[in-house]
Amino acid sequence: RVRAGRRHVQVRLVEPVAGSLNSGDCFLLITPKHCFMWSGEFANVIEKAKTSEMASFIQAKRDMGCKAPQVSTLEEGINTDSRWAKEFWTLLGGKTKY
């Protein structure tokens, strides 16, 4: 989870389940085949920029065992029926309330 405070951005490891998401933060979901960046509806520009930077680094350096060919960017409430969105929710154990 990536969250911005008044002075700095916090990055925390959270459980990869839908219940870990919230509309005010950004999240990365890293698997051997995927690098997903999910932005909550109320995440701010600083959080989104830091998350994008981290996702690009992980994907480019193949860090954390990630061999994804690109970063898949998802925004809460937008293109929710896309192939990538469906895969994201499947990896989180299904789309449930968060």
C-alpha positions as CSV (number, residue, x, y, z in Angstrom):
1,R,0.0,0.0,0.0
2,V,1.3,3.5,-0.9
3,R,0.0,6.4,1.2
4,A,1.0,10.0,1.4
5,G,1.2,11.9,4.6
6,R,1.9,15.6,5.1
7,R,5.6,15.2,4.6
8,H,6.4,11.9,3.0
9,V,5.0,8.8,1.2
10,Q,4.5,5.6,3.3
11,V,4.9,2.2,1.6
12,R,3.7,-0.9,3.5
13,L,3.4,-4.5,2.7
14,V,-0.2,-5.8,3.0
15,E,-2.0,-9.1,2.5
16,P,-2.8,-9.6,-1.3
17,V,-6.6,-9.7,-0.8
18,A,-9.4,-7.3,-1.8
19,G,-9.9,-6.4,1.9
20,S,-6.5,-4.7,1.9
21,L,-7.6,-2.1,-0.7
22,N,-9.1,1.2,0.1
23,S,-10.2,4.1,-2.1
24,G,-7.7,6.6,-0.6
25,D,-4.5,4.8,-1.4
26,C,-2.6,3.0,-4.2
27,F,-1.5,-0.6,-4.3
28,L,0.9,-2.8,-6.2
29,L,0.2,-6.5,-6.9
30,I,3.3,-8.3,-8.0
31,T,3.4,-11.8,-9.3
32,P,5.8,-13.7,-11.5
33,K,3.7,-12.8,-14.6
34,H,2.0,-9.5,-13.6
35,C,2.8,-6.1,-12.2
36,F,-0.5,-4.3,-11.4
37,M,-0.8,-0.8,-10.2
38,W,-4.2,0.0,-8.7
39,S,-5.2,3.5,-7.7
40,G,-8.1,4.2,-5.4
41,E,-10.6,6.9,-6.5
42,F,-9.3,9.3,-3.8
43,A,-5.6,8.6,-4.1
44,N,-3.6,11.8,-4.6
45,V,-1.1,12.6,-7.3
46,I,1.9,12.1,-5.0
47,E,0.7,8.6,-4.1
48,K,0.1,7.7,-7.8
49,A,3.5,9.0,-8.8
50,K,5.4,7.0,-6.2
51,T,3.4,3.9,-7.0
52,S,4.1,4.3,-10.7
53,E,7.8,4.8,-9.9
54,M,8.0,1.7,-7.8
55,A,6.0,-0.4,-10.3
56,S,8.3,0.7,-13.2
57,F,11.4,-0.1,-11.1
58,I,10.2,-3.6,-10.2
59,Q,9.1,-4.4,-13.7
60,A,12.3,-3.1,-15.4
61,K,14.7,-4.7,-12.9
62,R,12.7,-7.9,-12.7
63,D,12.7,-7.4,-8.9
64,M,10.6,-9.6,-6.5
65,G,10.6,-12.4,-9.1
66,C,8.4,-10.3,-11.5
67,K,8.9,-11.1,-15.2
68,A,5.8,-9.1,-16.4
69,P,6.3,-7.5,-19.8
70,Q,4.6,-4.2,-18.7
71,V,2.9,-2.5,-15.8
72,S,-0.8,-2.9,-15.9
73,T,-2.5,0.3,-14.5
74,L,-5.9,0.1,-13.0
75,E,-8.0,2.9,-11.6
76,E,-10.9,2.2,-9.2
77,G,-14.2,2.4,-11.1
78,I,-12.7,2.7,-14.6
79,N,-12.6,-0.1,-17.1
80,T,-13.6,-2.6,-14.4
81,D,-14.5,-5.2,-17.1
82,S,-11.1,-5.2,-18.8
83,R,-9.1,-8.4,-19.1
84,W,-6.5,-6.9,-16.7
85,A,-9.1,-5.9,-14.1
86,K,-10.6,-9.4,-14.2
87,E,-7.1,-10.9,-13.7
88,F,-6.3,-8.5,-10.9
89,W,-9.5,-9.4,-8.9
90,T,-9.0,-13.1,-9.6
91,L,-5.4,-12.9,-8.1
92,L,-6.9,-11.2,-5.0
93,G,-9.3,-14.0,-4.5
94,G,-12.3,-12.3,-6.1
95,K,-13.9,-8.8,-6.0
96,T,-15.3,-8.3,-2.6
97,K,-16.1,-5.3,-0.4
98,Y,-13.1,-3.3,0.7
